[in-house]
Amino acid sequence: MSRIIKSPNRKTVTKHDIIRAVTANMMQVRGVEEKLADLDILFGEFVEMLGKTKEFRKYLDGKFKQKEHKRSGGSTPPSK
């Protein structure tokens, strides 16, 4: 995590201090994004290596596919 580092002679945070801290945070987020993308590719290759791509896709579809929502209350007569 980045910190805004203040000079001992200054008590206020400058615009440059904030820009530096935000830039450092953005760089860290980009690094995490790259690592997650690499893990995604690596896991896909691992499942493909095992030869269980279809089974894994079927498992995920069964587990995480959203079910259709039923309308509650049934049918109501239109108001007059």
GIZIVEN-V340734 format. One line per field, one symbol per residue. ss: DSSP state (2 for helix, 1 for strand, 0 for the rest). phi: phi as a letter, one per 30 degrees, with the letter a starting at -180 (. if undefined). burial: # if it has 16 or more other ideal C-beta (glycine too) atoms within 10 Angstrom, else .. A space follows every 10 residues. Layout:
BEGIN
ss: ???
phi: ???
burial: ???
END
This chain:
BEGIN
ss: 0000000000 0000222222 2222222222 2222222222 2222222222 0022222222 2222000000 0000000000
phi: .cbdccdddc ccccdddddd dddddddddd ddeddddddd dddddddddd icdddddddd dddcdddddd ddjiccdddc
burial: .......... ......#... #......... .......... .......... .......... .......... ..........
END
